[in-house]
Each structure stands twice: as structure tokens, then as C-alpha cells.
Amino acid sequence: MNLHRLIPLVMLSCLPLLGCAKEGVQTKDPAEKPEEPRILVACFSFTGTTKTAASTIHNLVGGTLHMIEPETPYGSENNTYYDESTRAYQEQSGPASLRPAIQRTLENAADYDVILLGFPIWYGKAPRVVFTFLDTYLFKGKTVIPFITSGSTGISSAAAELKTAFPDIAWKTGDRLNGKTAEQLSAWLKSLGIKVK
Ligand SMILES: Cc1cc2nc3c(=O)[nH]c(=O)nc-3n(C[C@H](O)[C@H](O)[C@H](O)COP(=O)(O)O)c2cc1C
């Protein structure tokens, strides 16, 4: 066999090998959509105001709605502001390390990418059960967006305290959501880069 006939034969016998090599390379279809972030809406609410905001947010973004429940519920006496004998007052004015027990009912916490974390302001701060929640599930490196409802207090000092206590979380600036309509909440979520249904 002369050389001219041999070269095309060698090329043909290499084709399946080339095919295999190509199959081994994981090329991404440019039209393929990037994976959607998995969203957790977690909320502590004592009298239901923050829960209403959390439910609306959950309806808008999907994902999982998880209510943070203390192991021992707070009695109605805690609704009396500045009554030093109440559990809420004692906890909020106690040591920063205080962690009231919560029900550990959240499953697969590590699977979420973005956590929208709602709570009422209690004596200027996040209720201590919110700290227990973050200590329990350790959202290290995850995006956490706090939101609050309150009588009038803004979110900034509560958010700053959480940031200091949990520096490994990728905190985003949150907001006070009293009285916001679904349309307003939708605009807020979009401004945070969260896809709304
Ligand atoms: C124990 C306690 C302490 C509170 N402290 C504050 C406060 O410091 N500033 C404020 O604006 N509202 C304060 N509030 C009002 C709540 O933040 C507000 O009513 C909130 O919307 C309640 O949310 P929830 O219904 O989800 O529990 C306090 C309420 C309670 C029960």
C-alpha cells in the first residue's frame, strides 16, 4: 500500500477516538438556564404581623416557608412593652450569648442559597430566638436578607448586631416591611436580584 492510500485510512480509524474525546468534554449549552437559587423564607413572629409579610414574600418567590418556633411559646404577657418581669424583656436585656431553645424542624438547611429572614423588633433588637436559629443552622457563606416589622424602630441596629454575631454569613441590607403591599414587596425583592413569580 502506498503512502497516499495509507493516510486517509489512518485518519478514518482515528475518528471514533476523536468522537470519544469530544464526548468527554462537558461543554455547556449557552442557551441552558443557570440553576435558580434555592430560597428559604424563615420567620419568627409573635403576633402575626411579620408572618403576614413572610407569607406574601413566600407567595412571590416560592421556595420554603419556615416558621421559627420557640420550644416554649411566649405568653401574651410578653406583649406588654417594657415590663421587666416578662420573659421577652429578660431575654432581650440578658447576655448576648442567650439562646432560647427553638424547635429543630427545618430540614436540609444546607440546601438553601438565599435566606429571607423575618422577625419583629423586640426592644430595638432581633428576638434572641433568631440568634438561636442562626446558631443552629449555620448559614456560613449563604446570602441572608433580614426583614422586620416593628412599631417604629428601623432595621439598622438589629441588622448590625446580627452581622457582628454571624460574620460568616453574606448579609444583604434588609428593610422594614410594615404595611407593604404585594406589589411593593415584589419591587423590593426584584431590587435584591430575587426572581419573582
Ligand atoms: C416584647 C416586644 C418588644 C417590642 N419592642 C419594640 C421596639 O423596640 N421598637 C418597635 O418599634 N416596636 C417594638 N415592638 C413592636 C413589634 O416590633 C411590632 O408590633 C411587630 O410588628 C410585631 O411583629 P409580630 O406580629 O410578627 O410579632 C415590640 C413588641 C414586643 C412584643
The ligand as a MOL file (V3000), in Angstrom:
LIG
                    3D

  0  0  0     0  0            999 V3000
M  V30 BEGIN CTAB
M  V30 COUNTS 31 33 0 0 0
M  V30 BEGIN ATOM
M  V30 1 C -41.6000 42.3530 73.5500 0
M  V30 2 C -41.8080 43.3720 72.4760 0
M  V30 3 C -40.8750 44.3730 72.2850 0
M  V30 4 C -41.0300 45.3010 71.2460 0
M  V30 5 N -40.0810 46.2660 71.0370 0
M  V30 6 C -40.2080 47.1440 70.0340 0
M  V30 7 C -39.2130 48.1390 69.7840 0
M  V30 8 O -38.1930 48.2330 70.4250 0
M  V30 9 N -39.4360 49.0060 68.7610 0
M  V30 10 C -40.5620 48.9590 67.9750 0
M  V30 11 O -40.6960 49.7660 67.0720 0
M  V30 12 N -41.5110 48.0090 68.1820 0
M  V30 13 C -41.3530 47.1060 69.1740 0
M  V30 14 N -42.3070 46.1300 69.3780 0
M  V30 15 C -43.4430 46.0480 68.4450 0
M  V30 16 C -43.2450 44.9620 67.4320 0
M  V30 17 O -41.9550 45.0150 66.8480 0
M  V30 18 C -44.2750 45.0520 66.3010 0
M  V30 19 O -45.5730 45.0720 66.8250 0
M  V30 20 C -44.1140 43.9510 65.3020 0
M  V30 21 O -44.7300 44.2870 64.0920 0
M  V30 22 C -44.7140 42.6450 65.8030 0
M  V30 23 O -44.4310 41.6370 64.8750 0
M  V30 24 P -45.0740 40.1860 65.0250 0
M  V30 25 O -46.5740 40.3780 64.9750 0
M  V30 26 O -44.5820 39.4450 63.8450 0
M  V30 27 O -44.6370 39.6060 66.3140 0
M  V30 28 C -42.1690 45.2210 70.4150 0
M  V30 29 C -43.1250 44.2120 70.6370 0
M  V30 30 C -42.9420 43.3080 71.6490 0
M  V30 31 C -43.9590 42.2370 71.8760 0
M  V30 END ATOM
M  V30 BEGIN BOND
M  V30 1 1 1 2
M  V30 2 1 2 3
M  V30 3 2 2 30
M  V30 4 2 3 4
M  V30 5 1 4 5
M  V30 6 1 4 28
M  V30 7 2 5 6
M  V30 8 1 6 7
M  V30 9 1 6 13
M  V30 10 2 7 8
M  V30 11 1 7 9
M  V30 12 1 9 10
M  V30 13 2 10 11
M  V30 14 1 10 12
M  V30 15 2 12 13
M  V30 16 1 13 14
M  V30 17 1 14 15
M  V30 18 1 14 28
M  V30 19 1 15 16
M  V30 20 1 16 17
M  V30 21 1 16 18
M  V30 22 1 18 19
M  V30 23 1 18 20
M  V30 24 1 20 21
M  V30 25 1 20 22
M  V30 26 1 22 23
M  V30 27 1 23 24
M  V30 28 2 24 25
M  V30 29 1 24 26
M  V30 30 1 24 27
M  V30 31 2 28 29
M  V30 32 1 29 30
M  V30 33 1 30 31
M  V30 END BOND
M  V30 END CTAB
M  END
